[in-house]
Amino acid sequence: EHSTEHIYNEIAYPLVEGVMEGYNGTIFAYGQTGSGKSFTMQGVVDPPSQKGIIPRAFEHIFESIQCAENAKFLLRASYLEIYNEDIRDLLGADTKQKLE
């Protein structure tokens, strides 16, 4: 019943802040098919209030990088799907290809 903005602010925002301090961070969305995991993570572009956790986190990270002085950053992100014991990289060139 919560908006993606609320979920981001309560759960992901503190995690991303930790990432900006050098810690690793993971958001693990788990649940039945059709329960809203992809929508929560990806959201939709319009209206902006329905952006998902991933685009909000990217905005947060890049805004923090722009404001940082005398610092270098290495950013690596992955977006994996585990379904029926098959793993797929949803950011890869071929999202249908299974990973080992």
C-alpha positions as CSV (number, residue, x, y, z in Angstrom):
1,E,0.0,0.0,0.0
2,H,3.1,2.3,0.0
3,S,4.4,4.4,-2.8
4,T,7.8,3.6,-4.4
5,E,8.9,7.0,-3.0
6,H,8.0,6.0,0.5
7,I,9.7,2.6,0.1
8,Y,12.9,4.3,-1.3
9,N,13.0,6.8,1.5
10,E,12.6,4.3,4.2
11,I,14.6,1.4,2.9
12,A,16.9,2.2,0.0
13,Y,17.9,5.8,0.9
14,P,19.9,4.8,4.0
15,L,21.5,1.9,2.0
16,V,22.6,4.2,-0.8
17,E,24.0,6.6,1.7
18,G,26.1,3.7,3.1
19,V,27.2,2.8,-0.4
20,M,28.4,6.4,-0.9
21,E,30.5,5.9,2.2
22,G,32.2,2.8,0.7
23,Y,30.0,0.0,1.9
24,N,28.4,-2.6,-0.4
25,G,24.7,-2.6,-0.7
26,T,22.1,-5.1,-1.9
27,I,18.3,-4.8,-2.3
28,F,16.8,-8.3,-2.6
29,A,13.2,-8.3,-3.9
30,Y,11.5,-11.6,-3.2
31,G,8.0,-12.8,-3.7
32,Q,5.5,-14.6,-5.9
33,T,5.1,-13.9,-9.6
34,G,2.9,-10.9,-10.0
35,S,3.4,-9.5,-6.5
36,G,5.0,-6.2,-7.7
37,K,8.7,-6.8,-7.4
38,S,9.6,-5.5,-10.9
39,F,7.3,-2.5,-10.5
40,T,8.9,-1.6,-7.2
41,M,12.4,-2.0,-8.6
42,Q,11.8,-0.4,-12.0
43,G,8.7,1.6,-11.7
44,V,7.4,3.8,-14.6
45,V,8.8,7.0,-16.1
46,D,5.5,8.9,-15.9
47,P,4.3,10.0,-13.4
48,P,7.7,10.7,-11.7
49,S,6.2,9.7,-8.4
50,Q,6.1,6.1,-9.7
51,K,9.8,5.8,-10.4
52,G,11.2,2.6,-9.0
53,I,14.0,2.0,-6.5
54,I,16.6,1.6,-9.3
55,P,16.2,4.9,-11.0
56,R,15.9,6.7,-7.7
57,A,19.1,5.1,-6.5
58,F,20.9,6.0,-9.7
59,E,19.8,9.6,-9.3
60,H,20.8,9.7,-5.7
61,I,24.3,8.2,-6.5
62,F,25.0,10.5,-9.4
63,E,23.9,13.6,-7.5
64,S,26.1,12.6,-4.6
65,I,29.1,12.1,-7.0
66,Q,28.5,15.5,-8.5
67,C,28.6,17.1,-5.1
68,A,31.7,15.3,-3.9
69,E,35.1,17.0,-3.9
70,N,38.5,15.4,-4.0
71,A,37.1,11.9,-4.4
72,K,37.0,9.2,-7.1
73,F,34.2,6.7,-7.5
74,L,33.9,3.3,-9.1
75,L,30.3,2.4,-9.6
76,R,29.2,-1.1,-10.6
77,A,25.5,-2.2,-10.5
78,S,23.9,-5.5,-11.3
79,Y,20.2,-6.4,-11.8
80,L,19.7,-10.2,-11.6
81,E,16.7,-12.3,-11.8
82,I,16.6,-15.8,-10.2
83,Y,13.7,-17.8,-11.4
84,N,13.3,-21.6,-11.3
85,E,17.0,-21.8,-10.3
86,D,18.0,-20.0,-13.5
87,I,19.9,-16.7,-13.2
88,R,19.6,-13.9,-15.8
89,D,21.4,-10.6,-16.0
90,L,18.6,-8.0,-16.7
91,L,21.2,-5.3,-17.5
92,G,23.0,-7.5,-20.0
93,A,22.8,-7.4,-23.8
94,D,20.7,-10.5,-23.9
95,T,18.3,-10.7,-21.0
96,K,17.1,-14.1,-22.0
97,Q,20.6,-15.7,-21.7
98,K,21.1,-17.7,-18.6
99,L,24.2,-17.2,-16.4
100,E,26.2,-20.1,-14.9
